[in-house]
């Protein structure tokens, strides 16, 4: 079936999610004054009458978003599957480049191939955390959702690939916010669906992340690694296995030795997580064990801290 977008700047855009499309594109009973565009995959069949659409874009990989200046179509934005503007694509068999991902297509049918050179996988040697300018780490400080997502993004891709390039689609993430691209790529990967707000429209970037939510994010990115255990080895008195929304993440983290909980048998899932706890959990997830080697980064405020 097809999903038909609303009339935008006098143009109609139809995104086809598989299947067939036939007929004439119309704006109700009115006339379409702008472009009539069909965007679909390579496997879909598009059978429309002559003049029913100005442009048919058959897409292999990535995404396409027509760009407008008022009512004028200015080009097409092509991104890879992570939302990163594609600097090179293939149009009807010919390689074409554009630094900003905006391409010009002729009317008629265009077969477009979008490939990505960005790797998204768990890097067990990632440099993912830093202290403050005064040489401290502040291990007992809490960490916001935006900070946690930023830190975890560094585990799975080179941040230079995404910063300033990937957009986020949340009502409470402003364009150009320092954390937008980090949140954007995790959103594209589907890692934030379980911790987003009502109807998935908000992510609350400046709210402190809880212990349970952080473990849930670790669980999400574990899909990119070779960890796949789901065996439950212990339970916590304050985590209801039937009702807690992140019970799968807790079970995973316990079975992998990523979390052990407190001496009283609790996990305190709704407590804000501290910076020290974050680093401990991530290091366990990555399989890192301090070996006392010289050259290890040190901070002025951690010598007597448990972590």
C-alpha positions as CSV (number, residue, x, y, z in Angstrom):
1,X,0.0,0.0,0.0
2,X,1.0,3.6,-0.2
3,X,1.3,6.4,2.3
4,X,0.3,9.7,0.8
5,X,1.8,12.8,2.5
6,X,-0.1,16.1,2.8
7,X,0.2,18.7,0.0
8,X,3.4,20.5,0.7
9,X,4.2,23.8,-1.0
10,X,1.8,22.9,-3.8
11,X,3.5,19.5,-4.3
12,X,2.4,16.0,-3.5
13,X,4.8,13.4,-2.3
14,X,3.9,9.7,-2.2
15,X,6.1,7.3,-0.3
16,X,5.4,3.7,-1.2
17,X,6.1,1.0,1.3
18,X,6.2,-2.0,-1.0
19,X,3.4,-3.3,-3.2
20,X,2.1,-1.6,-6.3
21,X,1.0,1.9,-7.1
22,X,-1.3,2.9,-10.0
23,X,-3.6,5.7,-10.9
24,X,-3.3,9.5,-10.9
25,X,-1.9,11.7,-8.1
26,X,-4.4,14.4,-7.2
27,X,-4.8,16.9,-4.3
28,X,-8.4,16.1,-3.4
29,X,-10.5,17.6,-6.2
30,X,-8.0,20.4,-6.9
31,X,-5.1,20.8,-9.1
32,X,-1.5,20.0,-8.1
33,X,0.4,23.2,-8.9
34,X,3.8,21.8,-7.9
35,X,5.6,18.6,-8.4
36,X,4.0,15.1,-8.1
37,X,6.7,12.8,-6.8
38,X,6.6,9.1,-6.1
39,X,9.4,7.6,-3.9
40,X,9.6,3.8,-3.7
41,X,12.0,0.9,-3.4
42,X,13.5,-1.0,-6.3
43,X,11.2,-4.0,-5.9
44,X,7.9,-2.0,-6.0
45,X,5.8,-1.8,-9.1
46,X,4.7,1.7,-10.1
47,X,2.1,1.8,-12.9
48,X,0.7,5.3,-13.3
49,X,-0.8,7.0,-16.3
50,X,1.3,9.5,-18.3
51,X,1.5,12.8,-16.4
52,X,0.1,11.3,-13.2
53,X,3.6,11.9,-11.6
54,X,6.4,14.1,-12.6
55,X,9.2,12.1,-11.0
56,X,9.5,8.5,-9.9
57,X,12.4,7.7,-7.6
58,X,13.2,4.0,-7.2
59,X,15.6,3.9,-4.2
60,X,18.1,1.1,-3.3
61,X,19.4,1.8,0.2
62,X,19.1,5.0,2.3
63,X,16.4,7.7,2.2
64,X,15.2,10.5,-0.1
65,X,13.6,13.8,1.0
66,X,12.6,16.4,-1.6
67,X,13.8,19.9,-0.7
68,X,11.7,23.0,-1.3
69,X,12.3,26.8,-1.3
70,X,8.7,28.0,-0.9
71,X,6.8,26.3,-3.7
72,X,9.9,25.6,-5.8
73,X,11.6,22.1,-5.7
74,X,15.3,22.8,-5.2
75,X,16.6,19.2,-5.3
76,X,16.5,15.9,-3.4
77,X,18.3,15.1,-0.2
78,X,19.7,11.6,-0.1
79,X,20.9,10.1,3.2
80,X,22.3,6.7,4.1
81,X,20.4,4.4,6.5
82,X,21.8,6.4,9.4
83,X,20.6,9.7,8.3
84,X,24.0,10.9,7.1
85,X,23.9,13.0,3.8
86,X,25.2,10.8,1.0
87,X,28.2,12.4,-0.6
88,X,28.1,9.9,-3.5
89,X,25.2,8.0,-5.1
90,X,24.5,6.2,-8.4
91,X,21.8,7.6,-10.6
92,X,20.7,5.4,-13.4
93,X,24.0,3.7,-13.4
94,X,26.2,6.8,-13.2
95,X,28.1,7.9,-10.1
96,X,27.3,11.4,-8.9
97,X,28.7,13.3,-6.0
98,X,27.4,16.2,-3.8
99,X,29.0,17.2,-0.5
100,X,25.7,18.3,1.1
101,X,23.7,15.3,-0.1
102,X,21.4,17.5,-2.3
103,X,21.1,16.1,-5.8
104,X,19.2,17.2,-9.0
105,X,17.1,14.6,-10.7
106,X,15.4,14.9,-14.1
107,X,11.7,14.3,-14.3
108,X,10.7,10.7,-15.2
109,X,12.0,7.6,-13.5
110,X,15.3,7.6,-11.7
111,X,17.0,4.5,-10.2
112,X,19.1,5.7,-7.3
113,X,21.6,3.6,-5.3
114,X,22.8,5.0,-1.9
115,X,25.7,3.3,-0.1
116,X,27.2,4.2,3.2
117,X,30.9,4.0,4.2
118,X,30.0,4.6,7.9
119,X,30.7,1.6,10.1
120,X,28.3,1.1,13.1
121,X,29.7,-1.6,15.3
122,X,30.9,-2.0,18.9
123,X,34.5,-0.8,19.2
124,X,35.9,-2.4,22.3
125,X,38.9,0.0,22.2
126,X,36.8,3.2,21.9
127,X,37.9,6.3,23.7
128,X,34.5,7.2,25.0
129,X,34.8,9.4,28.2
130,X,36.8,12.4,29.4
131,X,37.2,14.4,32.5
132,X,36.8,18.2,33.1
133,X,39.2,21.0,32.2
134,X,40.3,21.2,35.9
135,X,41.6,17.6,35.9
136,X,38.7,16.2,37.8
137,X,36.2,13.4,36.9
138,X,33.5,14.1,39.5
139,X,32.6,10.4,39.7
140,X,29.5,10.9,41.9
141,X,27.9,13.4,39.5
142,X,24.8,12.3,37.6
143,X,24.7,12.2,33.8
144,X,21.9,13.4,31.5
145,X,20.2,11.4,28.8
146,X,22.0,13.5,26.1
147,X,25.4,13.0,27.8
148,X,24.7,9.2,28.1
149,X,23.7,8.9,24.5
150,X,26.7,10.9,23.3
151,X,29.0,8.7,25.4
152,X,27.5,5.5,24.0
153,X,27.5,6.7,20.4
154,X,31.3,6.9,20.6
155,X,31.3,3.1,21.2
156,X,29.7,2.3,17.9
157,X,30.9,4.9,15.3
158,X,33.5,7.7,14.7
159,X,31.7,10.8,15.9
160,X,33.3,12.8,13.1
161,X,31.0,10.9,10.7
162,X,27.9,12.2,12.3
163,X,28.4,15.5,14.1
164,X,26.6,18.3,12.3
165,X,25.3,15.8,9.7
166,X,22.6,13.7,11.4
167,X,19.3,15.3,12.4
168,X,17.0,14.2,15.3
169,X,13.3,14.1,15.0
170,X,12.2,14.9,18.6
171,X,10.1,17.9,19.7
172,X,12.5,18.7,22.5
173,X,15.7,18.5,20.5
174,X,16.5,21.8,19.0
175,X,18.2,22.1,15.6
176,X,21.9,22.6,16.1
177,X,21.9,21.5,19.8
178,X,25.4,20.0,20.6
179,X,23.8,16.6,21.2
180,X,21.5,16.6,18.2
181,X,23.5,14.3,15.9
182,X,24.3,11.8,18.7
183,X,20.6,11.5,19.5
184,X,19.7,11.5,15.8
185,X,21.8,8.5,14.9
186,X,20.6,6.5,17.9
187,X,17.1,7.4,16.9
188,X,17.7,6.2,13.4
189,X,19.1,2.9,14.8
190,X,15.9,2.5,16.9
191,X,17.9,2.4,20.1
192,X,15.8,5.2,21.7
193,X,12.3,3.8,21.1
194,X,12.0,2.2,24.5
195,X,13.1,5.3,26.5
196,X,11.4,8.0,24.5
197,X,8.4,10.0,25.9
198,X,4.7,9.8,25.1
199,X,4.0,8.9,21.5
200,X,7.8,8.9,20.9
201,X,7.8,12.6,20.4
202,X,10.2,13.6,23.2
203,X,13.5,12.2,24.5
204,X,14.1,14.6,27.5
205,X,17.8,15.2,26.7
206,X,18.5,17.3,29.8
207,X,16.9,14.9,32.2
208,X,19.2,12.7,34.3
209,X,19.2,9.2,33.0
210,X,18.3,6.4,35.4
211,X,20.3,3.2,36.1
212,X,17.6,1.2,34.4
213,X,17.4,3.4,31.3
214,X,21.2,3.3,30.9
215,X,21.3,-0.5,31.1
216,X,18.5,-0.5,28.5
217,X,20.7,1.5,26.1
218,X,23.6,-0.9,26.7
219,X,21.1,-3.7,25.9
220,X,20.1,-2.0,22.7
221,X,23.7,-1.5,21.4
222,X,24.6,-5.1,22.4
223,X,22.8,-6.1,19.2
224,X,25.9,-4.7,17.3
225,X,28.2,-7.0,19.3
226,X,28.7,-10.7,19.7
227,X,26.9,-10.7,23.1
228,X,23.6,-12.5,22.9
229,X,23.0,-14.1,26.3
230,X,19.6,-13.9,27.7
231,X,20.0,-16.3,30.7
232,X,18.9,-14.8,34.0
233,X,21.2,-15.6,36.9
234,X,19.7,-13.6,39.7
235,X,16.9,-11.2,40.5
236,X,16.6,-8.0,42.4
237,X,14.0,-7.3,45.1
238,X,13.1,-4.0,43.6
239,X,12.7,-5.1,39.9
240,X,9.4,-6.7,39.1
241,X,10.0,-9.2,36.4
242,X,6.4,-9.0,35.2
243,X,6.0,-5.2,35.1
244,X,9.4,-3.5,34.8
245,X,9.7,-2.2,31.2
246,X,13.5,-2.9,30.9
247,X,13.5,-6.4,32.5
248,X,15.1,-7.8,29.3
249,X,18.0,-5.4,29.7
250,X,18.4,-6.2,33.4
251,X,18.5,-9.9,32.7
252,X,21.0,-9.4,29.9
253,X,23.2,-7.2,32.0
254,X,23.1,-9.7,34.9
255,X,23.9,-12.7,32.8
256,X,26.9,-10.9,31.2
257,X,28.2,-9.7,34.6
258,X,27.7,-6.1,33.6
259,X,25.6,-5.3,36.7
260,X,25.7,-6.9,40.1
261,X,23.4,-4.6,42.1
262,X,23.8,-3.6,45.7
263,X,24.6,-5.6,48.8
264,X,21.0,-5.5,50.0
265,X,19.8,-7.3,46.9
266,X,18.4,-4.2,45.1
267,X,19.2,-2.6,41.8
268,X,17.6,0.8,42.3
269,X,16.6,1.0,38.7
270,X,14.9,4.4,39.0
271,X,17.9,6.1,40.7
272,X,19.9,8.5,38.5
273,X,23.1,6.8,37.5
274,X,26.5,8.3,38.4
275,X,29.5,8.9,36.2
276,X,31.4,6.3,38.1
277,X,28.7,3.7,37.6
278,X,28.5,4.6,33.9
279,X,32.2,3.9,33.3
280,X,32.0,0.7,35.4
281,X,29.1,-0.7,33.4
282,X,30.6,0.3,30.0
283,X,34.0,-1.2,30.8
284,X,32.3,-4.4,31.9
285,X,30.3,-4.4,28.7
286,X,33.4,-3.9,26.6
287,X,35.4,-6.5,28.6
288,X,37.9,-4.0,29.8
289,X,39.9,-4.7,32.9
290,X,42.3,-2.2,34.4
291,X,45.8,-3.6,34.2
292,X,47.8,-0.9,36.0
293,X,49.8,0.0,32.9
294,X,51.7,3.3,32.9
295,X,50.1,6.0,30.9
296,X,46.6,5.3,32.1
297,X,44.7,8.6,32.4
298,X,44.3,9.7,36.0
299,X,42.0,12.3,37.6
300,X,42.7,14.4,40.7
301,X,39.5,13.4,42.5
302,X,39.3,9.6,42.1
303,X,42.2,8.2,44.2
304,X,40.0,7.1,47.1
305,X,36.9,6.3,45.1
306,X,35.6,2.8,44.8
307,X,35.6,3.0,41.0
